[in-house]
Amino acid sequence: FLKSSLEKDVIPTYVCELKIDGLKVVLDYQKGILRTAATRGDVKVGENVTMNVKMIESVPLKLTENIDCIVEGEIWMGKKQLAKLNALRKEKGEAVFANPRNVAAGSIRQLDPKIVAERKLQTFIYDISYSERDVPPTQKEELEELQKLGFKVNPHFRHCTNVKQIIAYWQEWMKKRDKEDYML
């Protein structure tokens, strides 16, 4: 199909990324300033969570360039932070949280931005869904562009040129996955 549509031989390459167990967020920037942040909500209508997302240190309030863009990523809580939060909850006689994804989702929907700040949530951004200028043609270049704009991307992405490299990446991360502070 690629050869027939492009009228030349194409050798595809791939970018392997870790799937973070978090809450999807969409960030809308106008002239480089964060204007709105939304979750998927009920899939039909997203929830406006702008005030709470502004409390997450890894979300830039101002980009390094004054552009209009919409980006997507994951909000997550580290396993160490969850352990600290659960220890405090136990001391208070409150129920502990089952996993970091649920805490991140519940925290971002809180009415009090102070609670969000206290929970020290993180983000990894992985997609430019709209930009006033051309979106980079490859995922590798897109991740690099996101970093230049000031976003935190997961540093463990890898450019692969064949299926053997993809399998090697998967095998490597099956062994290392529990060493990261986030859930995969």
Backbone as CSV, one residue per row, in Angstrom:
resi,resn,N_x,N_y,N_z,CA_x,CA_y,CA_z,C_x,C_y,C_z
1,PHE,0.818,-1.205,0.000,0.000,0.000,0.000,0.857,1.263,0.000
2,LEU,1.876,1.306,0.854,2.729,2.492,0.891,3.393,2.742,-0.456
3,LYS,3.906,1.687,-1.050,4.586,1.848,-2.330,3.619,2.368,-3.390
4,SER,2.406,1.817,-3.444,1.467,2.255,-4.469,0.983,3.675,-4.226
5,SER,0.803,4.067,-2.988,0.297,5.423,-2.732,1.392,6.480,-2.844
6,LEU,2.632,6.124,-2.554,3.727,7.085,-2.623,4.558,6.943,-3.890
7,GLU,4.282,5.898,-4.644,4.968,5.626,-5.904,6.481,5.452,-5.739
8,LYS,6.872,4.903,-4.589,8.281,4.574,-4.364,8.358,3.594,-3.199
9,ASP,9.497,2.927,-3.106,9.700,2.013,-1.992,9.787,2.805,-0.691
10,VAL,9.138,2.291,0.319,9.168,2.939,1.621,9.558,1.895,2.659
11,ILE,10.523,2.234,3.468,10.905,1.358,4.567,10.471,2.075,5.846
12,PRO,9.389,1.593,6.462,8.892,2.296,7.650,9.841,2.143,8.836
13,THR,9.822,3.145,9.672,10.523,3.072,10.956,9.473,3.267,12.038
14,TYR,9.859,3.033,13.270,8.903,3.027,14.367,9.480,3.776,15.564
15,VAL,8.583,4.310,16.383,8.991,4.862,17.663,8.266,4.064,18.732
16,CYS,9.039,3.448,19.597,8.468,2.698,20.712,8.425,3.614,21.929
17,GLU,7.282,3.615,22.589,7.096,4.419,23.785,6.437,3.577,24.858
18,LEU,6.686,3.916,26.107,6.044,3.223,27.215,4.629,3.745,27.372
19,LYS,3.691,2.854,27.615,2.299,3.236,27.873,2.166,3.487,29.368
20,ILE,1.979,4.735,29.739,1.871,5.125,31.139,0.425,4.944,31.594
21,ASP,0.246,4.365,32.767,-1.099,4.172,33.314,-1.507,5.457,34.026
22,GLY,-2.152,6.334,33.286,-2.548,7.620,33.831,-3.879,8.067,33.274
23,LEU,-4.124,9.340,33.382,-5.364,9.977,32.945,-5.040,10.859,31.744
24,LYS,-5.734,10.672,30.634,-5.479,11.478,29.439,-5.858,12.930,29.703
25,VAL,-5.010,13.829,29.214,-5.277,15.262,29.316,-4.993,15.915,27.968
26,VAL,-5.792,16.916,27.647,-5.623,17.705,26.435,-5.378,19.142,26.867
27,LEU,-4.273,19.721,26.410,-3.874,21.078,26.795,-3.936,21.991,25.581
28,ASP,-4.607,23.119,25.733,-4.789,24.083,24.645,-4.000,25.352,24.980
29,TYR,-3.054,25.683,24.107,-2.220,26.877,24.284,-2.542,27.886,23.195
30,GLN,-2.676,29.142,23.593,-2.871,30.239,22.650,-1.756,31.239,22.862
31,LYS,-1.039,31.501,21.803,0.132,32.374,21.853,1.097,31.928,22.961
32,GLY,1.215,30.605,23.120,2.156,30.023,24.067,1.688,29.971,25.513
33,ILE,0.479,30.435,25.790,-0.046,30.461,27.166,-1.117,29.383,27.318
34,LEU,-1.032,28.604,28.420,-2.044,27.581,28.669,-3.391,28.247,28.900
35,ARG,-4.375,27.907,28.074,-5.721,28.475,28.187,-6.695,27.486,28.809
36,THR,-6.688,26.239,28.329,-7.601,25.246,28.893,-6.926,23.882,28.960
37,ALA,-7.407,23.106,29.920,-6.995,21.714,30.072,-8.266,20.912,30.258
38,ALA,-8.341,19.781,29.566,-9.559,18.962,29.641,-9.200,17.483,29.708
39,THR,-10.090,16.731,30.353,-9.990,15.277,30.349,-10.945,14.760,29.277
40,ARG,-10.958,13.453,29.098,-11.892,12.864,28.139,-13.322,12.882,28.670
41,GLY,-13.496,13.105,29.948,-14.842,13.131,30.513,-15.568,11.825,30.260
42,ASP,-16.766,11.917,29.702,-17.544,10.711,29.401,-17.312,10.231,27.966
43,VAL,-16.235,10.654,27.360,-15.807,10.357,25.998,-16.516,11.243,24.972
44,LYS,-17.734,11.687,25.264,-18.435,12.593,24.352,-18.119,14.045,24.699
45,VAL,-18.092,14.359,25.988,-17.839,15.720,26.457,-16.740,15.663,27.517
46,GLY,-15.661,16.395,27.281,-14.560,16.434,28.238,-14.861,17.330,29.423
47,GLU,-14.095,17.123,30.487,-14.235,17.960,31.676,-13.169,19.049,31.650
48,ASN,-13.564,20.280,31.943,-12.610,21.371,32.050,-11.929,21.267,33.420
49,VAL,-10.614,21.008,33.404,-9.850,20.853,34.643,-8.654,21.819,34.667
50,THR,-8.825,22.954,34.029,-7.730,23.900,33.841,-7.088,24.342,35.146
51,MET,-7.890,24.761,36.114,-7.320,25.276,37.367,-6.495,24.206,38.078
52,ASN,-6.960,22.973,38.058,-6.223,21.906,38.722,-4.959,21.523,37.962
53,VAL,-5.038,21.469,36.656,-3.863,21.116,35.852,-2.776,22.172,36.012
54,LYS,-3.142,23.406,36.217,-2.145,24.464,36.435,-1.321,24.232,37.696
55,MET,-1.772,23.363,38.575,-1.053,23.048,39.810,0.010,21.968,39.618
56,ILE,0.058,21.368,38.442,1.030,20.307,38.165,2.311,20.951,37.638
57,GLU,3.406,20.765,38.369,4.662,21.437,38.032,5.173,21.132,36.629
58,SER,4.923,19.921,36.124,5.463,19.563,34.811,4.630,20.091,33.646
59,VAL,3.541,20.788,33.940,2.734,21.409,32.880,3.195,22.859,32.723
60,PRO,3.792,23.197,31.586,4.220,24.589,31.407,3.010,25.523,31.255
61,LEU,3.019,26.598,32.029,1.970,27.607,31.892,2.251,28.478,30.674
62,LYS,3.538,28.571,30.306,3.964,29.333,29.126,4.994,28.485,28.375
63,LEU,4.770,28.345,27.081,5.693,27.581,26.248,6.938,28.404,25.918
64,THR,7.936,27.771,25.388,9.160,28.476,24.992,8.962,29.294,23.722
65,GLU,7.842,29.040,23.022,7.506,29.810,21.820,6.050,30.244,21.914
66,ASN,5.750,31.394,21.350,4.383,31.934,21.406,3.524,31.403,20.265
67,ILE,3.201,30.118,20.338,2.408,29.511,19.275,1.071,29.010,19.816
68,ASP,0.130,28.827,18.897,-1.142,28.178,19.218,-0.969,26.688,18.949
69,CYS,-1.307,25.866,19.930,-1.235,24.424,19.731,-2.106,23.702,20.756
70,ILE,-2.433,22.491,20.422,-3.155,21.604,21.330,-2.330,20.332,21.426
71,VAL,-2.033,19.929,22.660,-1.218,18.735,22.879,-1.972,17.762,23.779
72,GLU,-1.561,16.500,23.713,-2.200,15.465,24.512,-1.140,14.676,25.262
73,GLY,-1.530,14.181,26.432,-0.602,13.388,27.229,-1.307,12.695,28.368
74,GLU,-0.519,12.256,29.343,-1.021,11.523,30.500,-0.649,12.262,31.775
75,ILE,-1.601,12.320,32.689,-1.340,12.775,34.055,-1.181,11.515,34.887
76,TRP,-0.157,11.477,35.715,0.086,10.283,36.515,0.640,10.649,37.885
77,MET,0.514,9.712,38.795,1.096,9.858,40.131,2.147,8.775,40.297
78,GLY,3.280,9.147,40.844,4.345,8.194,41.086,3.982,7.204,42.185
79,LYS,4.567,6.018,42.092,4.302,4.975,43.093,4.777,5.414,44.478
80,LYS,5.908,6.112,44.545,6.423,6.590,45.846,5.468,7.617,46.449
81,GLN,4.950,8.499,45.623,4.002,9.504,46.107,2.722,8.834,46.605
82,LEU,2.263,7.804,45.903,1.085,7.063,46.336,1.333,6.419,47.699
83,ALA,2.506,5.840,47.887,2.832,5.212,49.174,2.798,6.241,50.305
84,LYS,3.343,7.441,50.062,3.312,8.504,51.077,1.880,8.925,51.382
85,LEU,1.099,9.113,50.338,-0.292,9.523,50.503,-1.080,8.461,51.271
86,ASN,-0.884,7.210,50.933,-1.594,6.133,51.627,-1.164,6.017,53.088
87,ALA,0.118,6.255,53.374,0.582,6.217,54.765,-0.128,7.304,55.582
88,LEU,-0.258,8.496,55.022,-0.974,9.590,55.703,-2.445,9.244,55.902
89,ARG,-3.050,8.671,54.893,-4.463,8.289,54.988,-4.669,7.222,56.065
90,LYS,-3.738,6.275,56.141,-3.820,5.226,57.156,-3.767,5.822,58.563
91,GLU,-2.820,6.762,58.749,-2.680,7.451,60.043,-3.979,8.131,60.456
92,LYS,-4.688,8.678,59.492,-5.944,9.389,59.758,-7.143,8.448,59.828
93,GLY,-6.903,7.159,59.608,-7.999,6.195,59.625,-8.847,6.223,58.366
94,GLU,-8.297,6.780,57.286,-9.022,6.846,56.016,-8.665,5.653,55.141
95,ALA,-9.531,5.331,54.217,-9.270,4.235,53.281,-8.086,4.595,52.388
96,VAL,-7.272,3.599,52.080,-6.127,3.834,51.196,-6.573,3.695,49.739
97,PHE,-5.802,4.306,48.856,-6.094,4.247,47.431,-5.500,2.975,46.833
98,ALA,-6.210,2.391,45.881,-5.797,1.121,45.284,-4.635,1.271,44.304
99,ASN,-4.641,2.350,43.524,-3.585,2.499,42.524,-3.407,3.972,42.149
100,PRO,-2.242,4.306,41.601,-1.958,5.705,41.284,-2.843,6.308,40.198
101,ARG,-3.308,5.517,39.259,-4.155,6.053,38.195,-5.452,6.600,38.766
102,ASN,-6.078,5.848,39.657,-7.335,6.304,40.253,-7.131,7.575,41.078
103,VAL,-6.007,7.659,41.789,-5.720,8.865,42.571,-5.521,10.056,41.649
104,ALA,-4.777,9.854,40.561,-4.548,10.951,39.618,-5.870,11.433,39.036
105,ALA,-6.715,10.485,38.617,-8.009,10.860,38.023,-8.890,11.568,39.049
106,GLY,-8.954,11.027,40.244,-9.777,11.651,41.288,-9.241,13.008,41.703
107,SER,-7.924,13.120,41.782,-7.299,14.377,42.195,-7.584,15.490,41.198
108,ILE,-7.473,15.178,39.926,-7.632,16.202,38.890,-9.066,16.690,38.829
109,ARG,-10.004,15.858,39.312,-11.414,16.242,39.318,-11.830,16.907,40.639
110,GLN,-10.900,17.044,41.573,-11.191,17.716,42.850,-11.590,19.168,42.599
111,LEU,-12.351,19.702,43.498,-12.722,21.115,43.379,-11.633,22.029,43.921
112,ASP,-10.712,21.482,44.694,-9.702,22.288,45.366,-8.328,22.107,44.714
113,PRO,-7.830,23.117,43.972,-6.517,23.002,43.336,-5.390,22.759,44.342
114,LYS,-5.566,23.177,45.592,-4.547,22.972,46.622,-4.288,21.474,46.824
115,ILE,-5.350,20.661,46.772,-5.204,19.213,46.924,-4.376,18.659,45.771
116,VAL,-4.628,19.150,44.582,-3.871,18.695,43.410,-2.392,19.023,43.599
117,ALA,-2.090,20.226,44.049,-0.699,20.626,44.256,-0.028,19.720,45.294
118,GLU,-0.737,19.394,46.356,-0.176,18.553,47.418,0.119,17.138,46.937
119,ARG,-0.617,16.662,45.976,-0.466,15.270,45.527,0.666,15.074,44.526
120,LYS,1.284,16.150,44.103,2.481,16.103,43.251,2.318,15.193,42.021
121,LEU,1.295,15.478,41.262,1.060,14.733,40.025,2.099,15.132,38.987
122,GLN,2.262,14.289,37.973,3.224,14.502,36.894,2.512,14.372,35.555
123,THR,3.180,14.783,34.502,2.666,14.559,33.151,3.782,14.082,32.231
124,PHE,3.376,13.350,31.228,4.192,13.097,30.045,3.303,13.473,28.869
125,ILE,3.805,14.318,27.988,3.060,14.723,26.806,3.636,13.953,25.621
126,TYR,2.760,13.461,24.739,3.225,12.596,23.665,2.664,12.944,22.289
127,ASP,1.787,13.943,22.174,1.189,14.196,20.862,0.862,15.672,20.667
128,ILE,1.119,16.169,19.486,0.649,17.491,19.067,-0.550,17.228,18.169
129,SER,-1.744,17.496,18.678,-2.935,17.208,17.868,-3.309,18.384,16.966
130,TYR,-2.796,19.568,17.297,-2.996,20.741,16.436,-1.838,21.704,16.682
131,SER,-1.381,22.339,15.629,-0.398,23.411,15.743,-0.630,24.382,14.604
132,GLU,-0.418,25.639,14.872,-0.570,26.645,13.813,0.512,26.501,12.754
133,ARG,1.571,25.802,13.090,2.603,25.504,12.093,2.591,24.008,11.841
134,ASP,3.356,23.570,10.902,3.351,22.150,10.544,3.740,21.282,11.728
135,VAL,2.952,20.227,11.939,3.296,19.227,12.946,4.417,18.383,12.361
136,PRO,5.444,18.070,13.137,6.542,17.257,12.601,6.027,15.960,11.966
137,PRO,6.684,15.505,10.923,6.179,14.349,10.160,6.352,12.997,10.857
138,THR,7.228,12.895,11.854,7.424,11.616,12.536,7.174,11.776,14.030
139,GLN,6.873,10.664,14.680,6.656,10.702,16.128,7.927,11.090,16.866
140,LYS,9.072,10.634,16.413,10.348,11.004,17.043,10.540,12.520,17.001
141,GLU,10.306,13.116,15.828,10.459,14.572,15.694,9.393,15.310,16.505
142,GLU,8.208,14.715,16.609,7.142,15.330,17.400,7.526,15.359,18.879
143,LEU,8.064,14.264,19.392,8.502,14.228,20.791,9.626,15.239,21.034
144,GLU,10.535,15.353,20.088,11.624,16.332,20.203,11.079,17.756,20.188
145,GLU,10.080,18.015,19.341,9.444,19.337,19.285,8.736,19.652,20.607
146,LEU,8.046,18.663,21.152,7.369,18.859,22.447,8.383,19.243,23.524
147,GLN,9.521,18.574,23.535,10.560,18.910,24.507,11.053,20.342,24.319
148,LYS,11.265,20.754,23.070,11.723,22.119,22.785,10.715,23.155,23.266
149,LEU,9.420,22.806,23.189,8.372,23.744,23.625,8.254,23.814,25.147
150,GLY,8.920,22.894,25.847,8.918,22.934,27.310,8.129,21.827,27.986
151,PHE,7.659,20.865,27.223,6.895,19.763,27.800,7.825,18.660,28.272
152,LYS,7.357,17.938,29.261,8.054,16.750,29.737,7.523,15.562,28.932
153,VAL,8.420,14.869,28.250,8.044,13.649,27.545,8.767,12.498,28.229
154,ASN,8.226,11.310,28.095,8.899,10.172,28.688,10.228,9.978,27.964
155,PRO,11.339,9.951,28.698,12.649,9.890,28.049,12.994,8.531,27.457
156,HIS,12.166,7.521,27.694,12.521,6.169,27.285,11.978,5.775,25.906
157,PHE,11.628,6.763,25.082,11.189,6.394,23.737,12.417,5.999,22.911
158,ARG,12.175,5.159,21.933,13.283,4.694,21.102,12.849,4.586,19.646
159,HIS,13.688,5.095,18.773,13.472,4.990,17.331,13.989,3.633,16.888
160,CYS,13.130,2.845,16.250,13.490,1.496,15.787,13.327,1.425,14.272
161,THR,14.224,0.680,13.643,14.166,0.567,12.185,13.683,-0.791,11.708
162,ASN,13.453,-1.723,12.661,12.955,-3.033,12.255,12.226,-3.706,13.422
163,VAL,11.569,-4.794,13.120,10.761,-5.502,14.110,11.630,-6.104,15.210
164,LYS,12.828,-6.558,14.891,13.728,-7.109,15.915,14.029,-6.068,16.991
165,GLN,14.235,-4.826,16.580,14.501,-3.757,17.548,13.265,-3.486,18.416
166,ILE,12.096,-3.579,17.818,10.859,-3.383,18.580,10.716,-4.474,19.645
167,ILE,10.956,-5.709,19.254,10.855,-6.827,20.202,11.903,-6.683,21.303
168,ALA,13.100,-6.265,20.945,14.157,-6.060,21.942,13.758,-4.973,22.945
169,TYR,13.147,-3.902,22.449,12.661,-2.831,23.327,11.628,-3.377,24.303
170,TRP,10.669,-4.140,23.789,9.624,-4.724,24.625,10.242,-5.657,25.675
171,GLN,11.156,-6.515,25.260,11.791,-7.443,26.201,12.567,-6.695,27.281
172,GLU,13.265,-5.661,26.882,14.022,-4.845,27.841,13.094,-4.240,28.893
173,TRP,11.964,-3.695,28.444,11.059,-3.017,29.380,10.208,-3.981,30.187
174,MET,10.039,-5.181,29.725,9.363,-6.183,30.551,10.207,-6.481,31.792
175,LYS,11.514,-6.398,31.664,12.422,-6.630,32.795,12.558,-5.391,33.680
176,LYS,12.528,-4.203,33.075,12.803,-2.958,33.814,11.560,-2.232,34.317
177,ARG,10.381,-2.643,33.908,9.150,-1.883,34.149,8.904,-1.550,35.609
178,ASP,9.210,-2.444,36.520,8.927,-2.203,37.939,9.908,-1.231,38.582
179,LYS,10.994,-0.919,37.895,11.986,0.006,38.443,11.585,1.471,38.273
180,GLU,10.622,1.738,37.393,10.172,3.113,37.180,9.178,3.514,38.270
181,ASP,9.038,4.793,38.503,8.146,5.278,39.555,6.696,5.364,39.080
182,TYR,6.464,5.088,37.819,5.100,5.130,37.306,4.660,3.743,36.892
183,MET,3.354,3.585,36.794,2.791,2.281,36.401,2.780,2.183,34.882
184,LEU,3.152,1.016,34.384,3.132,0.757,32.943,2.038,-0.239,32.635
